[in-house]
Amino acid sequence: MKKLLTMLMAAMLVFTMAACTANDNAGKEKEGNESGEKGEEKVLYLNNGQEPTSFDPPIGFDSASWNALNNLMEGLTRLGKDHQPEAATAEKWVVSEDGKTYTFHIREDAKWSNGDDVTAKDFEFAWKLYWILQLVQLQLSLVISLKAERNSTVERVLLTM
């Protein structure tokens, strides 16, 4: 029995070592056109566990949407390897003395995926949309009930403070 167990362990060790060996191409660069040139389709596969609710940044604030958006879009800044903010779409930024105003300077070479320039107006639009959606959400959270009495009448009961 002991001899059989020893033989079985030796066989498992041989198979394990064989499975861990590198192939002939290990450590070599791949040949061919894999430089990410224009025209080449690029696919990003993510396993979120659930479907993102939206790829619109002001709307997609759940974790599945946010993880996907972080992989698809670049903000004004990003966290570097040391977890400190570093330049991304903004090449630099200035913080006012009172810490209430941040002025971001957009990189001149920043482009959308269709080749259009990324502008400060794009960020202004996105932030204003976010603020509007937050106000709407706040106002809707004050509605206690909403019901349609008839086809032409809607009754809502507001929470007043």
C-alpha positions in Angstrom: 0.0 0.0 0.0 2.8 2.3 0.9 4.6 1.6 -2.4 1.4 2.3 -4.4 0.9 5.6 -2.6 4.6 6.6 -3.3 4.2 5.7 -7.0 1.0 7.7 -7.2 2.6 10.7 -5.6 5.6 10.5 -7.9 3.3 10.3 -11.0 1.3 13.3 -9.8 4.6 15.2 -9.3 5.8 14.4 -12.8 2.5 15.6 -14.3 2.5 18.7 -12.3 6.0 19.6 -13.4 5.2 18.9 -17.0 2.2 21.2 -16.8 4.3 24.0 -15.4 6.9 24.1 -18.2 7.1 27.0 -20.6 6.5 26.6 -24.3 9.1 27.5 -27.1 7.6 31.1 -27.4 7.8 31.9 -23.7 9.5 35.3 -23.1 9.5 36.2 -26.8 7.5 39.1 -28.4 4.7 38.2 -30.6 5.2 38.7 -34.3 2.8 40.4 -36.6 0.8 43.6 -36.6 -0.3 43.8 -33.0 0.6 47.4 -32.3 -3.0 48.6 -32.1 -2.9 50.5 -35.3 -6.0 52.3 -36.6 -8.6 50.1 -38.2 -7.9 47.2 -35.9 -11.0 46.2 -33.8 -10.3 46.3 -30.1 -12.6 44.4 -27.6 -12.7 44.8 -23.9 -14.3 42.0 -22.0 -15.4 42.6 -18.4 -17.1 40.3 -15.9 -19.2 42.6 -13.8 -21.6 40.1 -12.3 -24.5 42.3 -13.5 -25.4 44.5 -16.4 -24.4 48.1 -16.2 -27.4 50.4 -15.9 -25.9 53.1 -18.2 -22.7 54.1 -20.0 -23.7 57.8 -19.5 -21.5 59.0 -16.7 -24.1 61.2 -14.9 -26.5 58.2 -14.8 -24.3 55.2 -14.4 -23.3 55.6 -10.8 -23.8 51.9 -9.8 -20.6 49.8 -9.4 -21.1 47.8 -12.5 -21.5 50.9 -14.7 -18.7 52.8 -13.0 -16.2 50.0 -13.4 -17.0 49.8 -17.1 -16.9 53.6 -17.6 -13.5 53.7 -15.9 -12.2 51.3 -18.5 -13.8 53.1 -21.4 -13.4 56.8 -20.7 -10.7 59.0 -19.2 -11.6 61.8 -16.8 -9.8 65.1 -16.2 -7.4 63.3 -13.8 -6.7 59.7 -12.8 -5.1 58.0 -9.8 -1.4 57.1 -10.4 0.4 54.1 -9.1 1.0 55.9 -5.8 -2.8 56.6 -5.6 -2.3 60.3 -6.1 -4.0 62.4 -8.8 -2.1 62.7 -12.0 -2.9 64.4 -15.4 -5.3 62.5 -17.8 -7.4 64.5 -20.2 -6.3 67.7 -18.3 -2.6 68.3 -18.7 -2.6 70.4 -15.6 -4.9 72.0 -13.0 -4.7 74.9 -10.6 -6.5 75.1 -7.2 -7.5 78.5 -5.9 -6.1 79.7 -2.5 -9.4 79.1 -0.8 -9.6 75.5 -2.3 -13.1 76.2 -3.8 -12.1 76.7 -7.5 -10.3 74.1 -9.7 -9.2 75.3 -13.1 -8.4 72.4 -15.5 -6.4 72.9 -18.7 -7.4 70.3 -21.3 -4.6 68.6 -23.4 -4.6 69.9 -27.0 -4.2 66.4 -28.3 -7.2 65.0 -26.4 -9.6 63.3 -28.9 -12.9 61.4 -28.7 -13.0 57.9 -30.3 -14.4 59.5 -33.5 -11.5 61.9 -33.8 -13.3 65.1 -32.6 -11.4 67.3 -30.2 -12.3 67.0 -26.5 -13.1 70.5 -25.2 -13.9 72.1 -21.9 -17.5 72.5 -23.2 -17.8 68.7 -23.2 -16.9 68.6 -19.5 -19.2 71.6 -18.7 -22.1 69.8 -20.4 -21.5 66.6 -18.5 -21.2 68.2 -15.1 -24.3 70.4 -15.7 -26.3 67.3 -16.8 -25.1 65.6 -13.6 -26.3 68.5 -11.4 -29.7 68.6 -13.2 -30.2 64.9 -12.7 -29.2 65.2 -9.0 -31.8 68.0 -8.5 -34.5 66.0 -10.2 -33.6 63.0 -8.1 -33.8 65.1 -4.9 -37.2 66.5 -6.0 -38.5 63.1 -6.8 -37.4 61.8 -3.4 -39.7 64.4 -1.8 -42.7 62.9 -3.6 -44.6 60.5 -1.3 -47.1 59.2 -3.8 -47.9 59.6 -7.5 -51.0 58.3 -9.1 -53.1 58.8 -12.3 -56.7 59.6 -11.4 -57.8 59.7 -15.0 -56.1 59.8 -18.4 -55.8 63.6 -18.0 -55.1 64.0 -14.3 -52.0 63.1 -12.2 -52.1 63.6 -8.5 -48.9 63.8 -6.4 -48.4 64.2 -2.7 -45.3 66.0 -1.7 -43.4 65.7 1.6 -43.2 69.2 3.1 -40.7 70.2 5.7 
